[in-house]
Amino acid sequence: MTRILARGVIRAFGDDVNTDYIVPSRRKKETIDPERLRHFMFEDIEPDFFASLTDSTILCAGTNFGCGSAMEVAVTVPISAGVRAVVARSFARTYQRNAINNGLLTLKADTSALPANEEARIVEDAGEILVEAASGVTVRCDPMPEFVIDMIRHGGLLEYLKAHGRFPEQRA
């Protein structure tokens, strides 16, 4: 059975997308409120990024997405702006951990074939996770444990704990 994990328009970036590109440091001095900071997402590399967002976005990037500081606003701000998932060749470890804890789907894949500014969906089908672009391009993602997908579906670790009262069980 095919299960849709996310839908959105692909927005493409390159390698080494630093957390200060996601939310500039100078903007975090006055507030860490995601609703206020989302207007400044990627402003140093794409000044009109926020204005061009749709209500559902999939960020795609090369290697080392989320490098830099470990502040959670680099995850909570994109969520607030409608980012449903980030697909990259690799992630900074702290970014990926913060993403999972806050309910943002992060998937590893070769993103070079994914077309920018095109509608796509992320599906789980027969144990595989795929990014399917509207043009027919399909990219296979690295597997993700079901308990992690379940945590993300709940909105992150705290929401999962509120719902279940315990940590998810990992099955071997």
Secondary structure by P-SEA (a helix, b strand, c coil): cccccbbbbbbbbbcccccccccccccccccccccccccccccccccccccccccbbbbbbccccccccccccccaaaaaacccccccccccaaaaaaaaaabbbbbbcccccccccbbbbbbbccccccccccccbbbbcccccaaaaaaaaaccaaaaaaaccccccccc
